[in-house]
Amino acid sequence: MADARSIALVCANEASLWAELRLRAATIAQAEPTLAGLLDRYVLGRTDFADGIVRRLAERLAPTGQDLELVARALAEAARHDPEVLAQMRGDIRAILERDPATEHALVPFLWYKGFHAISAHRLAHTLWKAGRRELSLYLQSLVSEHLAVDIHPAARFGVGILLDHATGFVAGETSVVEDNVSFLHEVTLGGTGKARGDRHPKIRSGVLIGAGAKILGNITIGEGAKVGAGSVVLKDVAPHTSVAGVPAVLIGQASVDAPALDMDHSL
C-alpha cells in the first residue's frame, strides 16, 4: 500500500505531486541507470506535470513515432484549454494509491499503468469533444483503443477518482456517465442494447465497484455504493448499496460497506 507521504502529496497541489514524481525518478535513475534516459524523457527533463503526462501519453498512443508530434500537440492543447483535467488526473492517481496495494508510489501509475493512461487520454479527448473538435477527439479515441485496448467514447462523462484496474478490454459507450470514486476491473462493458439512438448507456453512481468481465447494458442506473459481481450481465437498474451477480444479474444482498469501490472487496 502507498505510504502516507505519497498520498498526502497527491492530495496537495500539482507542484507537490510533480516534486514527488521528480524525487522518485531521480532516485530510480541513480539506482537503475538503464532507465535514466526514459525517466529524463518523461519526468526529469520536463517542466511540470502537464508537460510530462502529455509526453508520456503521446508516446503511448503513437509508439512508432508516426504522428507523435500531432498527438502531443492535440493533448497539450486540450490540457491548456481545461486545466481542471490535470486536477482530475491527480485524483485518479490518488485513487490508485489508496485502492491498489501493488502501487508503491505515484510514479508507478504515471509511467506504467495503462488504465491511468487510458482514462487520462479520455479526459483530454473529452475536453476536445466539448470544444467542438470532434474529429480530433475521435482520432485520439481510436489510438487509445488500438494501443491500450481500452475503448471509451470521447462523449462519455467520468467523475474524479476513477480506477481502471488492469483496464484491458474496458469499453464505455457515448452516453455513459460515471460519477466520482468508481472502481472497474478489466473487461467491463458499459454498452447499449441495440440500434436506438439518444441516451442509451449506463449511469454509474459514486462508490460503485464493478468486477472483472461485467457487462452493464442499456440506459440503466447502478445506484450509489452498489457492487456488481465479476462476469455478471446487468440489464436492469441496481438499487443503491446492494450487490448483484449472475447472468442475468440478480440481487444477492446488501453491500457490506457504503462505498465498495474504496475497499475493493469483491466478495458477495
C-alpha positions in Angstrom: 0.0 0.0 0.0 1.2 3.5 -0.7 2.8 5.3 2.2 1.0 8.2 3.8 3.5 10.7 2.4 2.8 9.8 -1.2 -0.9 10.0 -0.7 -0.6 13.4 1.0 1.5 14.8 -1.8 -1.0 13.6 -4.4 -3.8 15.2 -2.4 -2.0 18.5 -2.5 -1.4 20.8 -5.5 0.2 19.9 -8.8 3.6 21.3 -7.8 3.7 18.9 -4.8 2.9 15.9 -7.0 5.4 16.9 -9.5 8.1 17.3 -6.8 7.3 13.8 -5.6 7.5 12.4 -9.2 10.8 14.1 -9.8 12.2 12.8 -6.5 11.2 9.2 -7.2 12.5 9.5 -10.8 15.9 10.8 -9.7 16.2 8.0 -7.1 15.3 5.3 -9.6 17.6 6.8 -12.3 20.5 6.6 -9.9 19.7 3.0 -8.8 18.8 1.8 -12.3 20.9 3.7 -14.9 19.2 1.7 -17.7 16.1 3.7 -17.1 17.8 7.1 -16.8 17.0 8.2 -20.4 13.4 7.2 -20.1 13.0 9.0 -16.8 14.6 12.1 -18.3 12.2 12.0 -21.2 9.0 11.8 -19.1 9.9 13.5 -15.8 13.4 14.8 -15.2 13.6 16.7 -18.5 10.1 18.0 -18.3 8.9 21.4 -16.9 5.8 20.3 -15.0 3.1 17.6 -14.6 1.2 18.7 -17.7 4.4 18.6 -19.8 5.4 15.2 -18.5 2.0 13.5 -18.8 1.4 14.8 -22.3 4.7 13.4 -23.5 4.0 10.1 -21.8 0.6 9.8 -23.3 1.7 10.8 -26.7 4.4 8.2 -26.9 1.9 5.5 -25.7 -0.6 6.5 -28.3 2.0 6.9 -31.1 4.6 4.2 -30.2 6.1 4.1 -33.7 6.7 7.8 -33.7 4.3 8.3 -36.6 2.1 11.4 -35.9 3.8 11.7 -32.5 4.1 15.4 -32.6 0.5 15.7 -33.9 -0.8 13.7 -30.9 1.4 15.6 -28.4 0.1 18.9 -29.8 -3.5 17.8 -29.6 -3.1 16.6 -26.0 -1.3 19.7 -24.9 -3.9 21.9 -26.5 -6.6 20.1 -24.6 -4.7 20.4 -21.3 -4.3 24.2 -21.8 -8.0 24.5 -22.7 -9.2 22.9 -19.5 -6.5 22.8 -16.7 -9.1 21.1 -14.4 -8.3 17.9 -16.3 -4.9 17.9 -14.6 -6.6 18.0 -11.2 -8.8 15.1 -12.3 -5.7 13.1 -13.2 -4.2 13.8 -9.8 -7.4 12.5 -8.3 -7.1 9.3 -10.3 -3.5 8.8 -9.1 -4.8 9.2 -5.6 -7.4 6.6 -6.2 -4.8 4.2 -7.4 -2.6 4.8 -4.4 -5.4 4.3 -2.0 -7.0 1.2 -3.6 -4.2 -0.8 -5.3 -1.8 -2.5 -2.8 0.6 -3.2 -5.7 1.2 0.5 -6.2 4.1 1.7 -4.1 4.2 5.4 -5.1 2.8 7.9 -7.6 5.5 7.4 -10.3 4.3 3.9 -10.9 0.9 4.7 -12.5 2.3 7.9 -14.1 4.8 5.8 -16.0 3.3 2.3 -16.4 -0.4 1.9 -15.8 -2.4 1.8 -19.0 -5.6 2.2 -17.0 -4.4 5.6 -15.8 -3.1 6.5 -19.2 -6.4 5.4 -20.9 -8.6 7.5 -18.6 -6.2 10.4 -18.8 -6.2 10.4 -22.6 -10.0 10.1 -22.5 -10.3 13.1 -20.2 -8.3 15.2 -22.8 -10.3 13.8 -25.7 -13.5 14.6 -23.9 -12.3 18.2 -23.5 -11.8 18.4 -27.2 -15.2 16.9 -27.8 -16.9 19.5 -25.7 -14.9 22.2 -27.5 -16.4 21.0 -30.8 -13.2 19.4 -32.1 -14.9 16.0 -32.5 -12.9 14.5 -35.4 -9.7 15.1 -33.4 -11.2 13.6 -30.2 -12.4 10.5 -32.2 -8.9 10.2 -33.6 -7.5 10.1 -30.1 -10.1 7.6 -29.0 -9.1 5.3 -31.9 -5.4 5.5 -30.8 -6.3 4.6 -27.2 -8.4 1.6 -28.4 -5.6 0.4 -30.7 -2.7 0.8 -28.4 -4.1 0.4 -24.9 -7.1 -1.9 -25.5 -9.5 0.5 -23.8 -12.4 2.0 -25.8 -14.1 5.0 -24.3 -16.2 7.2 -26.5 -15.0 10.8 -26.1 -18.5 12.0 -25.2 -18.7 9.7 -22.2 -18.5 11.5 -18.9 -16.4 10.5 -16.0 -16.0 11.9 -12.5 -12.9 12.1 -10.3 -11.2 9.2 -8.5 -11.6 6.6 -11.2 -9.7 3.3 -11.0 -9.4 1.2 -14.2 -7.6 -1.7 -12.6 -5.7 -3.6 -15.3 -8.1 -2.0 -17.8 -7.7 -4.3 -20.8 -11.0 -4.6 -22.6 -12.8 -1.8 -20.8 -15.5 -0.2 -23.0 -17.8 2.7 -22.4 -20.3 4.0 -24.9 -21.2 7.5 -25.9 -23.8 8.4 -23.4 -22.2 6.6 -20.4 -22.0 8.6 -17.2 -19.7 7.6 -14.3 -19.7 9.6 -11.1 -16.8 10.0 -8.6 -14.9 7.3 -6.9 -15.8 4.3 -9.0 -13.6 1.2 -9.5 -13.6 -1.0 -12.5 -11.7 -4.2 -13.2 -10.7 -5.3 -16.7 -13.2 -6.4 -19.5 -16.1 -4.3 -18.1 -18.5 -3.0 -20.7 -20.8 0.0 -20.3 -22.8 -0.7 -23.5 -26.1 -0.2 -25.3 -28.6 -2.9 -26.3 -29.5 -2.2 -29.9 -29.6 0.4 -32.6 -31.6 3.0 -30.7 -30.1 6.5 -30.7 -30.2 9.0 -27.9 -29.4 8.3 -24.2 -28.7 4.6 -24.3 -25.8 3.7 -22.0 -25.4 3.1 -18.3 -25.2 5.6 -15.4 -22.8 4.5 -12.7 -23.2 6.4 -9.4 -20.5 7.2 -6.9 -18.8 4.5 -4.9 -19.7 1.6 -7.2 -17.4 -1.4 -7.6 -17.7 -3.4 -10.8 -16.0 -6.8 -11.1 -13.9 -8.1 -14.0 -15.9 -9.0 -17.1 -19.2 -7.5 -16.0 -21.4 -6.3 -18.8 -23.8 -3.4 -18.0 -26.1 -2.8 -20.9 -28.7 -0.1 -21.7 -29.8 3.2 -20.1 -29.9 1.8 -16.6 -28.6 3.1 -13.3 -26.2 1.3 -10.9 -27.1 3.0 -7.6 -24.6 4.7 -5.3 -22.4 2.3 -3.4 -23.6 -0.8 -5.2 -21.4 -3.8 -6.1 -21.6 -5.8 -9.4 -20.0 -9.3 -9.3 -17.4 -10.5 -11.8 -18.8 -11.9 -15.1 -22.3 -10.5 -14.5 -24.7 -9.3 -17.2 -26.7 -6.4 -15.8 -29.9 -5.4 -17.8 -31.9 -3.6 -15.1 -31.4 -0.8 -12.5 -29.4 -1.8 -9.4 -30.6 -0.2 -6.2 -28.1 1.8 -4.1 -25.9 -0.2 -1.6 -26.9 -3.6 -3.0 -24.9 -6.4 -4.5 -25.9 -8.2 -7.7 -24.3 -11.0 -9.7 -25.2 -13.6 -12.3 -26.3 -13.9 -15.9 -28.6 -12.1 -15.9 -27.7 -10.4 -12.7 -30.0 -10.8 -9.7 -30.0 -9.3 -6.2 -27.5 -11.0 -3.8 -27.9 -8.8 -0.8 -26.8 -5.5 0.7 -23.3 -4.1 0.1 -21.2 -4.6 3.2 -19.8 -1.0 3.1 -21.1 2.4 2.0 -18.6 2.7 -0.9 -17.4 -0.7 -2.1 -15.1 1.0 -4.7 -12.9 2.2 -2.0 -12.1 -1.1 -0.2 -12.1 -3.2 -3.4 -13.6 -6.2 -1.6 -15.2 -8.3 -4.4 -16.7 -10.9 -2.1 -20.5 -11.1 -2.3 
